[in-house]
Amino acid sequence: MLTALIPICSAAVAPNLADCTRTNASVVMRIPNEYRNPITCFVEAQAYLAETSFGQDLSADDRIKIVCERNGTAAAAK
């Protein structure tokens, strides 16, 4: 099963999206659902973020990365 993590980084900290990680993100969201399919994980994470206050109040400087990981890996990120 997969869990989605969404690190949100400032462009000043991570100008390249690949550099946005859990360690340098200003916010890391963990989606409470589990998914079998990576595409479903990604799409559901986008929808979840869009419904949150974080998703609605993003600045032009914010960079968003959605990472779908196996549950054991995501659980270690708590």
VEXFINU-265836 format. One record per atom (N, C-alpha, C): atom name; residue number from 1; x, y, z; residue in one letter. Coordinates in pm, whole numbers, plus 50000, padded with zeros to 5 digits. Layout:
% VEXFINU-265836
+----+-----+-------+-------+-------+---+
|  a |   k |    c1 |    c2 |    c3 | r |
+----+-----+-------+-------+-------+---+
| CA | NUM |     X |     Y |     Z | A |
...
+----+-----+-------+-------+-------+---+
END
This chain:
% VEXFINU-265836
+----+-----+-------+-------+-------+---+
|  a |   k |    c1 |    c2 |    c3 | r |
+----+-----+-------+-------+-------+---+
|  N |   1 | 50084 | 49882 | 50000 | M |
| CA |   1 | 50000 | 50000 | 50000 | M |
|  C |   1 | 50089 | 50125 | 50000 | M |
|  N |   2 | 50034 | 50231 | 49944 | L |
| CA |   2 | 50106 | 50358 | 49931 | L |
|  C |   2 | 50042 | 50467 | 50017 | L |
|  N |   3 | 50124 | 50557 | 50065 | T |
| CA |   3 | 50079 | 50676 | 50136 | T |
|  C |   3 | 50140 | 50797 | 50067 | T |
|  N |   4 | 50063 | 50904 | 50058 | A |
| CA |   4 | 50112 | 51025 | 49993 | A |
|  C |   4 | 50167 | 51123 | 50096 | A |
|  N |   5 | 50285 | 51176 | 50066 | L |
| CA |   5 | 50345 | 51283 | 50144 | L |
|  C |   5 | 50356 | 51404 | 50052 | L |
|  N |   6 | 50328 | 51522 | 50107 | I |
| CA |   6 | 50334 | 51644 | 50027 | I |
|  C |   6 | 50425 | 51744 | 50097 | I |
|  N |   7 | 50553 | 51750 | 50058 | P |
| CA |   7 | 50639 | 51856 | 50111 | P |
|  C |   7 | 50613 | 51986 | 50035 | P |
|  N |   8 | 50605 | 52096 | 50107 | I |
| CA |   8 | 50587 | 52228 | 50048 | I |
|  C |   8 | 50711 | 52309 | 50084 | I |
|  N |   9 | 50785 | 52351 | 49981 | C |
| CA |   9 | 50911 | 52421 | 50000 | C |
|  C |   9 | 50905 | 52561 | 49940 | C |
|  N |  10 | 50987 | 52648 | 49992 | S |
| CA |  10 | 51003 | 52781 | 49935 | S |
|  C |  10 | 51098 | 52771 | 49816 | S |
|  N |  11 | 51074 | 52850 | 49715 | A |
| CA |  11 | 51164 | 52852 | 49598 | A |
|  C |  11 | 51304 | 52898 | 49637 | A |
|  N |  12 | 51314 | 52977 | 49743 | A |
| CA |  12 | 51445 | 53023 | 49790 | A |
|  C |  12 | 51525 | 52907 | 49849 | A |
|  N |  13 | 51457 | 52813 | 49913 | V |
| CA |  13 | 51523 | 52697 | 49974 | V |
|  C |  13 | 51548 | 52589 | 49871 | V |
|  N |  14 | 51452 | 52567 | 49783 | A |
| CA |  14 | 51462 | 52461 | 49682 | A |
|  C |  14 | 51419 | 52515 | 49546 | A |
|  N |  15 | 51508 | 52589 | 49478 | P |
| CA |  15 | 51471 | 52643 | 49347 | P |
|  C |  15 | 51438 | 52534 | 49245 | P |
|  N |  16 | 51502 | 52419 | 49259 | N |
| CA |  16 | 51473 | 52304 | 49175 | N |
|  C |  16 | 51381 | 52213 | 49255 | N |
|  N |  17 | 51267 | 52176 | 49201 | L |
| CA |  17 | 51170 | 52094 | 49274 | L |
|  C |  17 | 51230 | 51963 | 49324 | L |
|  N |  18 | 51324 | 51909 | 49255 | A |
| CA |  18 | 51389 | 51785 | 49298 | A |
|  C |  18 | 51461 | 51803 | 49432 | A |
|  N |  19 | 51497 | 51926 | 49466 | D |
| CA |  19 | 51566 | 51955 | 49591 | D |
|  C |  19 | 51471 | 51969 | 49710 | D |
|  N |  20 | 51342 | 51971 | 49685 | C |
| CA |  20 | 51242 | 51983 | 49792 | C |
|  C |  20 | 51226 | 51847 | 49859 | C |
|  N |  21 | 51264 | 51839 | 49987 | T |
| CA |  21 | 51256 | 51714 | 50062 | T |
|  C |  21 | 51185 | 51737 | 50195 | T |
|  N |  22 | 51163 | 51630 | 50267 | R |
| CA |  22 | 51099 | 51642 | 50399 | R |
|  C |  22 | 51184 | 51724 | 50495 | R |
|  N |  23 | 51315 | 51721 | 50478 | T |
| CA |  23 | 51403 | 51789 | 50573 | T |
|  C |  23 | 51409 | 51940 | 50551 | T |
|  N |  24 | 51388 | 51987 | 50428 | N |
| CA |  24 | 51395 | 52132 | 50405 | N |
|  C |  24 | 51259 | 52195 | 50374 | N |
|  N |  25 | 51153 | 52119 | 50383 | A |
| CA |  25 | 51019 | 52171 | 50356 | A |
|  C |  25 | 50970 | 52254 | 50474 | A |
|  N |  26 | 50893 | 52357 | 50443 | S |
| CA |  26 | 50833 | 52437 | 50549 | S |
|  C |  26 | 50714 | 52364 | 50610 | S |
|  N |  27 | 50647 | 52283 | 50528 | V |
| CA |  27 | 50533 | 52202 | 50572 | V |
|  C |  27 | 50541 | 52067 | 50501 | V |
|  N |  28 | 50512 | 51960 | 50573 | V |
| CA |  28 | 50499 | 51828 | 50513 | V |
|  C |  28 | 50364 | 51772 | 50555 | V |
|  N |  29 | 50279 | 51746 | 50457 | M |
| CA |  29 | 50148 | 51688 | 50484 | M |
|  C |  29 | 50154 | 51539 | 50455 | M |
|  N |  30 | 50092 | 51461 | 50542 | R |
| CA |  30 | 50079 | 51317 | 50519 | R |
|  C |  30 | 49931 | 51288 | 50500 | R |
|  N |  31 | 49894 | 51236 | 50385 | I |
| CA |  31 | 49755 | 51208 | 50354 | I |
|  C |  31 | 49713 | 51085 | 50436 | I |
|  N |  32 | 49597 | 51090 | 50503 | P |
| CA |  32 | 49558 | 50980 | 50591 | P |
|  C |  32 | 49512 | 50852 | 50521 | P |
|  N |  33 | 49493 | 50856 | 50391 | N |
| CA |  33 | 49445 | 50737 | 50318 | N |
|  C |  33 | 49561 | 50654 | 50266 | N |
|  N |  34 | 49528 | 50528 | 50230 | E |
| CA |  34 | 49626 | 50438 | 50169 | E |
|  C |  34 | 49577 | 50401 | 50030 | E |
|  N |  35 | 49670 | 50379 | 49938 | Y |
| CA |  35 | 49636 | 50353 | 49798 | Y |
|  C |  35 | 49715 | 50233 | 49747 | Y |
|  N |  36 | 49655 | 50162 | 49653 | R |
| CA |  36 | 49724 | 50049 | 49588 | R |
|  C |  36 | 49791 | 50094 | 49459 | R |
|  N |  37 | 49736 | 50195 | 49395 | N |
| CA |  37 | 49781 | 50240 | 49264 | N |
|  C |  37 | 49853 | 50374 | 49278 | N |
|  N |  38 | 49974 | 50390 | 49223 | P |
| CA |  38 | 50046 | 50517 | 49233 | P |
|  C |  38 | 49971 | 50635 | 49168 | P |
|  N |  39 | 49899 | 50610 | 49061 | I |
| CA |  39 | 49826 | 50719 | 48995 | I |
|  C |  39 | 49713 | 50767 | 49085 | I |
|  N |  40 | 49641 | 50675 | 49145 | T |
| CA |  40 | 49534 | 50713 | 49238 | T |
|  C |  40 | 49592 | 50789 | 49356 | T |
|  N |  41 | 49704 | 50746 | 49406 | C |
| CA |  41 | 49771 | 50813 | 49517 | C |
|  C |  41 | 49801 | 50958 | 49481 | C |
|  N |  42 | 49859 | 50978 | 49364 | F |
| CA |  42 | 49897 | 51112 | 49319 | F |
|  C |  42 | 49775 | 51202 | 49301 | F |
|  N |  43 | 49672 | 51152 | 49233 | V |
| CA |  43 | 49552 | 51232 | 49204 | V |
|  C |  43 | 49478 | 51266 | 49334 | V |
|  N |  44 | 49463 | 51168 | 49422 | E |
| CA |  44 | 49394 | 51192 | 49548 | E |
|  C |  44 | 49470 | 51291 | 49636 | E |
|  N |  45 | 49604 | 51285 | 49633 | A |
| CA |  45 | 49684 | 51380 | 49710 | A |
|  C |  45 | 49665 | 51522 | 49659 | A |
|  N |  46 | 49658 | 51539 | 49527 | Q |
| CA |  46 | 49632 | 51672 | 49470 | Q |
|  C |  46 | 49497 | 51725 | 49518 | Q |
|  N |  47 | 49395 | 51641 | 49514 | A |
| CA |  47 | 49261 | 51682 | 49555 | A |
|  C |  47 | 49258 | 51714 | 49704 | A |
|  N |  48 | 49324 | 51633 | 49784 | Y |
| CA |  48 | 49329 | 51656 | 49929 | Y |
|  C |  48 | 49394 | 51791 | 49959 | Y |
|  N |  49 | 49507 | 51817 | 49896 | L |
| CA |  49 | 49577 | 51944 | 49917 | L |
|  C |  49 | 49490 | 52062 | 49877 | L |
|  N |  50 | 49420 | 52051 | 49766 | A |
| CA |  50 | 49336 | 52160 | 49717 | A |
|  C |  50 | 49225 | 52197 | 49814 | A |
|  N |  51 | 49182 | 52101 | 49896 | E |
| CA |  51 | 49074 | 52125 | 49991 | E |
|  C |  51 | 49122 | 52181 | 50125 | E |
|  N |  52 | 49253 | 52184 | 50147 | T |
| CA |  52 | 49305 | 52232 | 50275 | T |
|  C |  52 | 49335 | 52380 | 50271 | T |
|  N |  53 | 49351 | 52439 | 50389 | S |
| CA |  53 | 49387 | 52581 | 50396 | S |
|  C |  53 | 49528 | 52604 | 50341 | S |
|  N |  54 | 49617 | 52507 | 50358 | F |
| CA |  54 | 49751 | 52519 | 50300 | F |
|  C |  54 | 49743 | 52529 | 50148 | F |
|  N |  55 | 49663 | 52444 | 50089 | G |
| CA |  55 | 49649 | 52443 | 49944 | G |
|  C |  55 | 49585 | 52568 | 49889 | G |
|  N |  56 | 49495 | 52628 | 49966 | Q |
| CA |  56 | 49425 | 52747 | 49920 | Q |
|  C |  56 | 49503 | 52875 | 49946 | Q |
|  N |  57 | 49602 | 52870 | 50035 | D |
| CA |  57 | 49678 | 52990 | 50071 | D |
|  C |  57 | 49824 | 52985 | 50025 | D |
|  N |  58 | 49854 | 52907 | 49925 | L |
| CA |  58 | 49992 | 52898 | 49876 | L |
|  C |  58 | 50034 | 53029 | 49810 | L |
|  N |  59 | 50160 | 53063 | 49828 | S |
| CA |  59 | 50212 | 53183 | 49763 | S |
|  C |  59 | 50279 | 53144 | 49631 | S |
|  N |  60 | 50310 | 53243 | 49552 | A |
| CA |  60 | 50377 | 53218 | 49423 | A |
|  C |  60 | 50516 | 53161 | 49444 | A |
|  N |  61 | 50571 | 53176 | 49565 | D |
| CA |  61 | 50705 | 53130 | 49597 | D |
|  C |  61 | 50707 | 52983 | 49644 | D |
|  N |  62 | 50592 | 52927 | 49672 | D |
| CA |  62 | 50585 | 52790 | 49723 | D |
|  C |  62 | 50598 | 52687 | 49611 | D |
|  N |  63 | 50668 | 52579 | 49642 | R |
| CA |  63 | 50683 | 52467 | 49550 | R |
|  C |  63 | 50624 | 52344 | 49617 | R |
|  N |  64 | 50544 | 52269 | 49542 | I |
| CA |  64 | 50475 | 52153 | 49596 | I |
|  C |  64 | 50525 | 52028 | 49527 | I |
|  N |  65 | 50549 | 51926 | 49606 | K |
| CA |  65 | 50595 | 51798 | 49552 | K |
|  C |  65 | 50508 | 51688 | 49614 | K |
|  N |  66 | 50456 | 51601 | 49535 | I |
| CA |  66 | 50378 | 51489 | 49586 | I |
|  C |  66 | 50461 | 51362 | 49570 | I |
|  N |  67 | 50477 | 51291 | 49680 | V |
| CA |  67 | 50556 | 51169 | 49681 | V |
|  C |  67 | 50468 | 51057 | 49734 | V |
|  N |  68 | 50452 | 50952 | 49656 | C |
| CA |  68 | 50377 | 50835 | 49700 | C |
|  C |  68 | 50477 | 50727 | 49736 | C |
|  N |  69 | 50477 | 50689 | 49865 | E |
| CA |  69 | 50574 | 50593 | 49915 | E |
|  C |  69 | 50504 | 50473 | 49978 | E |
|  N |  70 | 50577 | 50366 | 49985 | R |
| CA |  70 | 50525 | 50248 | 50057 | R |
|  C |  70 | 50505 | 50287 | 50203 | R |
|  N |  71 | 50405 | 50229 | 50265 | N |
| CA |  71 | 50366 | 50267 | 50401 | N |
|  C |  71 | 50481 | 50262 | 50501 | N |
|  N |  72 | 50566 | 50165 | 50496 | G |
| CA |  72 | 50678 | 50157 | 50590 | G |
|  C |  72 | 50771 | 50276 | 50579 | G |
|  N |  73 | 50795 | 50324 | 50459 | T |
| CA |  73 | 50881 | 50439 | 50436 | T |
|  C |  73 | 50814 | 50566 | 50485 | T |
|  N |  74 | 50687 | 50583 | 50454 | A |
| CA |  74 | 50613 | 50704 | 50494 | A |
|  C |  74 | 50594 | 50708 | 50644 | A |
|  N |  75 | 50573 | 50594 | 50707 | A |
| CA |  75 | 50554 | 50591 | 50852 | A |
|  C |  75 | 50681 | 50636 | 50925 | A |
|  N |  76 | 50795 | 50606 | 50869 | A |
| CA |  76 | 50922 | 50646 | 50929 | A |
|  C |  76 | 50942 | 50798 | 50923 | A |
|  N |  77 | 50866 | 50866 | 50838 | A |
| CA |  77 | 50880 | 51010 | 50819 | A |
|  C |  77 | 50799 | 51091 | 50919 | A |
|  N |  78 | 50724 | 51028 | 51004 | K |
| CA |  78 | 50639 | 51100 | 51100 | K |
|  C |  78 | 50718 | 51187 | 51192 | K |
+----+-----+-------+-------+-------+---+
END
